[in-house]
Amino acid sequence: MSKLLIVESPTKEKTISRFLQGMNRSGSHQGDIIIKSSYGHIRDLPANGLGVNTDKNFQPSYVILPKAKRILSALKKISAEAEKIYLATDYDREGEAIAWHLTESLKLDKEKVKRITFHEITERAILEALKNPRSIDLNLVNAQQARRILDRLVGYKISPLLWRKVKSGLSAGRVQSVVLRLICDREEEIAKFQAQEYWTISAELQKTETFARPARQVLAGGGGSSDEIGAGALSGKESFFAELIEYENKKLEKFSIPKQEEAEKIVSSLNGLTYLIEKIVFKEKKREPSPPFTTATLQQESARKLFFSAKKTMFLAQQLYEGIELGAERMVGLITYHRTDSYQVAESARNEALKYIAEKYGKDFLPVKPRIYKTKVKGAQEAHEAIRPTSVYQEPEKIKNYLSAEQLKLYTLIWQRFLASQMAPAIFDTMTVDIAAMPHRQATGEVAGNLGIFRATGQKIKFPGFLKIYELDEEEEKILPALNEGENLQLLKLVPEQHFTEPPARYNEASLIKTLEKYGIGRPSTYAPTISTIMERRYAELKERKFYPTELGKTINELIKKHFPTIVDINFTADMEKDLDEIAKGKIAWTKVLDNFYGPFSQALSLAEKEMVRLRPVPQPTNEKCEKCGRMMLLRTGPRGSFLACSGFPKCRNTRAYNPKSS
């Protein structure tokens, strides 16, 4: 009698099948194992209707998904004949819930069912998992179930209210509403921002012996810049800039020079002085590598370096995790599980990385002791591993012909980040030079006290360490010439520069995800679908990779803030995540968490039904052109739903049906 192993993905099925065939041939595992895929979730709350009995302890009414009926029928037949059934769905709460739903839907004999998990799809990991089966963790199932019901209650109760009061087709979600609030609040901050002027002054300097004759400086009017006049012939040594940090024995703060007039006055007083190197400080600076990726940091770095959306990053990571065909009969999972908030790394993977580093770059690039990173993310799942290559010997260059261009970019990023995380620090030689501007007494030839202090800094890589693998934009070399304390310098020019404080930057995908992670809002695996929903609902739009709320988004945000302030409260949303974590640990009943939420929520819902003012739908711009007059078409909402109407109304009254796929 055979054994049955069920996964949730056909790609995963294909990859693991190859490993199991090899294990059966080698005799490393006793007995034949049939592997089948459930093709994702097979049971969920109904698409139409709430599906939760709020009067009976939030009892859910699960239904078999239409796409799963045929699959479930086939699985029932095979499972009835199997002596043992392994449920090998993903290693997270969602995967645990799928395993539980399979057990319930197939009516499996609990004695026959075993749950196995693995961080990576490799022969070694699967063999280890088969040796260490366990029971389904109902605490994890309940945590996922509580989240699903919580999101259903929010979405299915508030959304119909928005349909009646604003327009049909709108939606509200527990995490979605908080994300929209962050985007809208940032836009309000920008609108209210008032710029403040301030000035800085820097000096361009050079060693005196490199000049044929002295220079003089003239401050240009109006623009805050200087013209150099008669600087003389340079001997080839480069000049450098130093910034004024102290004037008349007072340290300069950001707003110490608020106006151009004051900047010009200071520049005038600093002209014609002696510039002497007062102090040079040499230091060695270490830069430690960043830890390997979690889901959130992978999405951030992928957005920043590769310009991939969170949705694309997760899609590509799923492919790399489930398996890539590396030549005939060789299906390999290239990375570990990509939904994780832990920095942990298996000891075997760490040792392999250290071996590779020593072989490839030499022992100098090894850290003094193996690196172990502690996760600082709120509520992190410490049993998980960070995202890493399943083997560092699967070098990007070696397997590039088997990957698409986008897969290769993401895999390279993951490979480099992990390897760098296990390497020695980068070491920089830094040089800080303080230069005194001193009045020169012509009669005695003596130099008076300092009128101003300028500071120049430089750094040079002494040892690249992890930078050999993983470049950082913010760590650049800045080389200063060879200088000595007590040495006189030639002033080339003084440069007063005008600045204005800037408003907070609009969120891009990386900074938005970083903020969500910081406050513990949602789970990293939910970030991509949440952001996609906001875009699909036209609550926000991307311009030059920055999020701008639409008028519709602002309207929805104001309504939810007014009538459901708890839903969009950042602390409440983060605290709810803590409650879900407590459910997963078995410390609190999932029904109690829902009960605590639903009482106040239902009261707010009843009040909003009475007090929320019905709004006239806000027309939304589209990319469609009017075929009659050439103006842009607007998306409008009427009694029968959405339609396109010419923006030239009433001069042009053209309308046509709305097709979401073409707009």
Secondary structure by P-SEA (a helix, b strand, c coil): cbbbbbbccaaaaaaaaaaaaaaaaaccccbbbbbbbccccccccccccccccccccccccccccccaaaaaaaaaaaaaaccbbbbcccccaaaaaaaaaaaaaaccccccbbbbbbccccaaaaaaaaaccccccaaaaaaaaaaaaaaaaaaaaaaaaaaacccccccccaaaaaaaaaaaaaaaaaaabbbbbbbbbbbbccccccccbbbbbbbbccccbbbbcccccccccccccccccccccccccccccccaaaaaaaaaaaccbbbbbcbbbbbbbbbbbbccccaaaaaaaaaacccccaaaaaaaaaaaaaccccccccccccccccccccccccaaaaaaaaaaaaaccccccccccbbbbbbcccccccccccccccccccccccccccccaaaaaaaaaaaaaaaaaabbbbbbbbbbbbbbbccccccccccccccbbbbbbbbbbcccccccccccccbbbbbbccccccbbbbbcbbbbbbbbbbccccccaaaaaaaaaaaccccccaaaaaaaaaaaaccccccccbbbbcaaaaaaaaaaaacccccccaaaaaaaaaaaaaaaaccccaaaaaaacaaaaaaaaaaaacccccccbbbbbccccccccccbbbbbbccccbbbbbccccccbbbbbbccccc
